[in-house]
Amino acid sequence: MNPPSEHSSNALDGSAAAGQFAEVFAVDVSTVTVTCGGCNAPAAFAEQHAFIAGPGTVIRCRGCDHIVARLVQTPDETWLELSGSASWRFPLTPPPS
């Protein structure tokens, strides 16, 4: 595991970006398991580091700080880039309350 970078100090948890990603996927993504393409660590979307202050939203692995997803919304388009993730596992049933 790498030491936290300068990015980590500005990070929110993934829940901060879950609404934007839910608009694209049409489901709540906070419980989706995202596997990092850099270190191969799986973690819930809500546990990843989210950066929402830029022109788009960036999701980074909480373990190695690798970019796992980027989302940019313009008036005309939505751009979604997931090449930094190895997989996204969507539960078919909601988690128990």
URRA-V683268 format. One record per residue. N is the residue number from 0. RES is the residue in three letters. SS is DSSP state (~ for helix, > for strand, _ for the rest). NEAR is the number of other ideal C-beta (glycine too) atoms within 10 Angstrom. Layout:
N/RES/SS/NEAR + N/RES/SS/NEAR
This chain:
0/MET/_/9 + 1/ASN/_/12 + 2/PRO/_/6 + 3/PRO/_/12 + 4/SER/_/13 + 5/GLU/_/7 + 6/HIS/_/13 + 7/SER/~/14 + 8/SER/~/7 + 9/ASN/~/12 + 10/ALA/_/20 + 11/LEU/>/13 + 12/ASP/>/16 + 13/GLY/_/25 + 14/SER/~/15 + 15/ALA/~/16 + 16/ALA/~/24 + 17/ALA/~/21 + 18/GLY/~/12 + 19/GLN/~/17 + 20/PHE/~/22 + 21/ALA/~/15 + 22/GLU/~/12 + 23/VAL/~/13 + 24/PHE/~/13 + 25/ALA/_/7 + 26/VAL/_/13 + 27/ASP/_/17 + 28/VAL/_/25 + 29/SER/_/18 + 30/THR/_/15 + 31/VAL/_/21 + 32/THR/>/14 + 33/VAL/>/27 + 34/THR/>/16 + 35/CYS/>/23 + 36/GLY/_/17 + 37/GLY/_/17 + 38/CYS/_/14 + 39/ASN/_/13 + 40/ALA/_/15 + 41/PRO/>/13 + 42/ALA/>/17 + 43/ALA/>/18 + 44/PHE/~/25 + 45/ALA/~/18 + 46/GLU/~/16 + 47/GLN/_/26 + 48/HIS/>/25 + 49/ALA/>/23 + 50/PHE/>/19 + 51/ILE/_/15 + 52/ALA/_/9 + 53/GLY/_/9 + 54/PRO/_/7 + 55/GLY/_/15 + 56/THR/>/19 + 57/VAL/>/22 + 58/ILE/>/28 + 59/ARG/>/23 + 60/CYS/_/25 + 61/ARG/_/21 + 62/GLY/_/18 + 63/CYS/_/16 + 64/ASP/_/21 + 65/HIS/_/17 + 66/ILE/>/20 + 67/VAL/>/28 + 68/ALA/>/24 + 69/ARG/>/17 + 70/LEU/>/19 + 71/VAL/>/15 + 72/GLN/>/15 + 73/THR/_/9 + 74/PRO/_/4 + 75/ASP/_/5 + 76/GLU/_/7 + 77/THR/>/11 + 78/TRP/>/11 + 79/LEU/>/13 + 80/GLU/>/14 + 81/LEU/_/16 + 82/SER/_/9 + 83/GLY/_/18 + 84/SER/>/19 + 85/ALA/>/15 + 86/SER/>/13 + 87/TRP/>/16 + 88/ARG/>/12 + 89/PHE/_/12 + 90/PRO/_/11 + 91/LEU/_/5 + 92/THR/_/5 + 93/PRO/_/9 + 94/PRO/_/9 + 95/PRO/_/4 + 96/SER/_/3
